[in-house]
């Protein structure tokens, strides 16, 4: 993968892919949230923030103006921290022990 985000997608498919660009994919509105190599990572408006799906850069994609990537909710950030910790605890146990001390 290139150091420049979306370089492969832009060069290969000639599309204006960029983080924060609004798109509609097969009629579903969303915003590009990640560079996924040969794909664009789209957070669809109907999905939770942080729920990013792969989309092919040319398959029924309409590129629109710039928007903003929605930040993850507090509960999503907390669960992401749990996964990153790889503590071996169950989520509820981790919340009672680790997360309670951090907050």
Secondary structure, 3 states (H helix, E strand, C coil): CCCCCCHHHHHHHCCCCCCCEEEEECCEEEEEEEEECCEEEEEECCCCCCCCEEEECCCCEEEEEECCCCCCCHHHHHHHHHHHHCCCCCHHHHHHHHHHHHC
